[in-house]
Amino acid sequence: MGLLVRDSGNCLQTLSEEDVLACQLSSMLSILDADGLSNQEIEICLLASRVDSATKKPSVETLFHAVLLSLPGIKCIGHARRVAANQFLCSPMAEKAGQIFVGNTALGGPTHLTDKNVSRIANRTDEHYRQRALHL
């Protein structure tokens, strides 16, 4: 299974087709199983996960997306920053998003990560790497 992500350092506001690259989900998940990887080793693994080695480096968030996509029933991951969320909610897509939310609620509501999964992700080497890379 493949994973489409944006390249590292690219602005979501100006994202174009050239800024999206495919990664191998299995490669991402194998990174997550390795303990004690250095930042450099994680970067090497990120580069190795690309389907096309000529594309740019995947975003560090690719690892987080891989974890979420490995969960049962998850087919797509999307998230936004607060400014982007506000821009979205002020756009013509806001009504469609509302319809999706209502439909989701009618089917039992959104599925959230369990405390166990949140703890597992928060304590992973790759999550620590992501936080350092994003200066969190």
MARTIRO-392554 format. One record per residue (C-alpha): residue in three letters; x, y, z. Coordinates in Angstrom, 1 decimal, decimal comma, always signed. Each point is the difference from the previous one (the first is absolute). Layout:
residues N
+------+--------+--------+--------+
! rest !      X !      Y !      Z !
+------+--------+--------+--------+
!  ALA !      X !      Y !      Z !
...
+------+--------+--------+--------+
This chain:
residues 136
+------+--------+--------+--------+
! rest !      X !      Y !      Z !
+------+--------+--------+--------+
!  MET !   +0,0 !   +0,0 !   +0,0 !
!  GLY !   +1,3 !   +3,5 !   -0,8 !
!  LEU !   -0,2 !   +3,2 !   +1,9 !
!  LEU !   -0,2 !   +3,4 !   -1,7 !
!  VAL !   +1,6 !   +2,8 !   +2,0 !
!  ARG !   +1,4 !   +3,4 !   -0,5 !
!  ASP !   +3,7 !   +0,6 !   -0,2 !
!  SER !   +1,9 !   +1,3 !   +2,9 !
!  GLY !   +0,0 !   +3,8 !   +0,6 !
!  ASN !   -2,7 !   +0,7 !   -2,5 !
!  CYS !   -2,7 !   +2,5 !   +0,8 !
!  LEU !   -3,5 !   -1,5 !   -0,1 !
!  GLN !   -1,5 !   +3,2 !   -1,2 !
!  THR !   +2,0 !   -0,2 !   -3,3 !
!  LEU !   +0,0 !   -3,8 !   -0,3 !
!  SER !   +0,0 !   -1,2 !   -3,6 !
!  GLU !   +0,0 !   -3,4 !   -1,6 !
!  GLU !   +3,8 !   +0,0 !   -0,2 !
!  ASP !   +0,2 !   +0,4 !   +3,8 !
!  VAL !   -1,8 !   -3,3 !   +0,6 !
!  LEU !   +1,9 !   -3,2 !   +0,0 !
!  ALA !   -0,7 !   -3,7 !   +0,5 !
!  CYS !   +1,5 !   -2,1 !   +2,8 !
!  GLN !   -0,2 !   -3,6 !   +0,8 !
!  LEU !   -2,1 !   -0,5 !   +3,1 !
!  SER !   +1,8 !   -3,2 !   +0,9 !
!  SER !   +3,3 !   +1,9 !   +0,1 !
!  MET !   -1,5 !   +2,6 !   +2,3 !
!  LEU !   -1,3 !   -2,6 !   +2,4 !
!  SER !   +3,3 !   -1,8 !   +0,1 !
!  ILE !   +1,6 !   +3,3 !   +1,1 !
!  LEU !   -2,4 !   +0,1 !   +2,9 !
!  ASP !   +1,0 !   -3,5 !   +1,1 !
!  ALA !   +3,7 !   +1,0 !   +0,3 !
!  ASP !   +1,0 !   +1,3 !   +3,4 !
!  GLY !   +2,7 !   +2,6 !   +0,7 !
!  LEU !   +0,4 !   +1,4 !   -3,6 !
!  SER !   +2,0 !   +3,2 !   -0,2 !
!  ASN !   -1,5 !   +3,0 !   -1,9 !
!  GLN !   +2,4 !   -0,8 !   -2,9 !
!  GLU !   -1,1 !   -3,6 !   -0,1 !
!  ILE !   -3,7 !   +1,1 !   -0,1 !
!  GLU !   +0,8 !   +2,4 !   -2,8 !
!  ILE !   +1,7 !   -2,8 !   -1,9 !
!  CYS !   -3,1 !   -2,2 !   +0,5 !
!  LEU !   -2,3 !   +2,7 !   -1,1 !
!  LEU !   +1,9 !   +0,4 !   -3,2 !
!  ALA !   +0,1 !   -3,7 !   -0,6 !
!  SER !   -3,8 !   -0,2 !   +0,4 !
!  ARG !   -0,6 !   +2,1 !   -3,1 !
!  VAL !   -1,5 !   -1,9 !   -3,0 !
!  ASP !   +1,9 !   +2,3 !   -2,3 !
!  SER !   +3,5 !   +0,7 !   +1,3 !
!  ALA !   +0,1 !   +3,2 !   -2,1 !
!  THR !   -2,6 !   +1,7 !   +2,1 !
!  LYS !   +0,7 !   +2,2 !   +3,0 !
!  LYS !   +0,2 !   -1,2 !   +3,6 !
!  PRO !   -3,4 !   -0,8 !   +1,6 !
!  SER !   -1,2 !   +2,1 !   +2,9 !
!  VAL !   +0,8 !   -1,2 !   +3,5 !
!  GLU !   -3,7 !   -0,3 !   +0,5 !
!  THR !   +0,0 !   -2,9 !   -2,4 !
!  LEU !   +0,8 !   -2,3 !   +2,9 !
!  PHE !   -3,0 !   +1,2 !   +2,0 !
!  HIS !   -2,2 !   -0,4 !   -3,0 !
!  ALA !   +1,3 !   -3,6 !   -0,5 !
!  VAL !   -1,0 !   -0,9 !   +3,6 !
!  LEU !   -3,5 !   +1,4 !   -0,5 !
!  LEU !   -0,4 !   -1,8 !   -3,3 !
!  SER !   +1,0 !   -3,3 !   +1,5 !
!  LEU !   -3,0 !   +0,2 !   +2,3 !
!  PRO !   -3,1 !   -2,0 !   -0,9 !
!  GLY !   -2,5 !   +1,9 !   -2,1 !
!  ILE !   +2,2 !   +3,0 !   -0,7 !
!  LYS !   +0,2 !   +0,8 !   -3,7 !
!  CYS !   +1,0 !   +3,7 !   -0,1 !
!  ILE !   +1,8 !   +2,4 !   +2,3 !
!  GLY !   -0,5 !   +3,8 !   -0,2 !
!  HIS !   +0,9 !   +2,7 !   +2,4 !
!  ALA !   +0,4 !   +3,7 !   +0,0 !
!  ARG !   +1,6 !   +2,8 !   +2,0 !
!  ARG !   -2,3 !   +2,5 !   +1,7 !
!  VAL !   +0,5 !   +2,7 !   -2,7 !
!  ALA !   -0,6 !   -2,6 !   -2,7 !
!  ALA !   -3,1 !   -1,3 !   +1,8 !
!  ASN !   -1,4 !   +3,5 !   +0,2 !
!  GLN !   +0,7 !   +0,5 !   -3,7 !
!  PHE !   -1,8 !   -3,3 !   -0,7 !
!  LEU !   -3,0 !   +0,8 !   +2,1 !
!  CYS !   -0,4 !   +3,3 !   -1,8 !
!  SER !   +0,2 !   -1,7 !   -3,4 !
!  PRO !   -2,8 !   -1,5 !   -2,1 !
!  MET !   +1,2 !   -3,4 !   +1,3 !
!  ALA !   -1,3 !   +0,8 !   +3,5 !
!  GLU !   -3,5 !   -1,1 !   -0,8 !
!  LYS !   +1,2 !   -3,3 !   -1,4 !
!  ALA !   +2,2 !   -0,6 !   +3,1 !
!  GLY !   -3,1 !   +0,6 !   +2,1 !
!  GLN !   -1,9 !   -2,6 !   -2,0 !
!  ILE !   +2,8 !   -2,4 !   +0,5 !
!  PHE !   +0,0 !   +0,6 !   +3,7 !
!  VAL !   -3,8 !   -0,5 !   +0,3 !
!  GLY !   +0,3 !   -3,2 !   -2,0 !
!  ASN !   +2,9 !   -1,2 !   +2,2 !
!  THR !   -2,0 !   +0,8 !   +3,1 !
!  ALA !   -3,0 !   -1,9 !   -1,3 !
!  LEU !   +2,3 !   -3,0 !   -0,4 !
!  GLY !   +1,2 !   +0,1 !   +3,6 !
!  GLY !   +2,3 !   +3,0 !   +0,0 !
!  PRO !   +3,7 !   +0,3 !   -0,7 !
!  THR !   +2,4 !   -2,7 !   +1,2 !
!  HIS !   +2,8 !   +1,4 !   +2,3 !
!  LEU !   +3,2 !   -1,6 !   +1,0 !
!  THR !   -0,1 !   -2,0 !   +3,3 !
!  ASP !   +2,2 !   +1,3 !   +2,9 !
!  LYS !   +2,1 !   -3,1 !   -0,6 !
!  ASN !   +0,7 !   +0,9 !   -3,6 !
!  VAL !   +0,6 !   +3,7 !   +0,9 !
!  SER !   +2,5 !   -1,1 !   +2,6 !
!  ARG !   +1,7 !   -2,4 !   -2,4 !
!  ILE !   +0,3 !   +2,6 !   -2,7 !
!  ALA !   +1,2 !   +2,7 !   +2,4 !
!  ASN !   +2,8 !   -2,2 !   +1,3 !
!  ARG !   +1,3 !   -1,1 !   -3,4 !
!  THR !   +3,4 !   +1,0 !   -1,2 !
!  ASP !   -1,4 !   +1,4 !   -3,2 !
!  GLU !   -2,5 !   +2,2 !   +1,9 !
!  HIS !   +2,9 !   +1,5 !   +2,0 !
!  TYR !   +1,8 !   +0,6 !   -3,3 !
!  ARG !   -3,1 !   +1,7 !   -1,4 !
!  GLN !   -0,4 !   +2,2 !   +3,0 !
!  ARG !   +3,7 !   +1,0 !   -0,2 !
!  ALA !   -0,2 !   +0,7 !   -3,7 !
!  LEU !   -3,1 !   +2,1 !   +0,5 !
!  HIS !   +1,5 !   +1,8 !   +3,0 !
!  LEU !   -3,0 !   -1,1 !   +2,2 !
+------+--------+--------+--------+
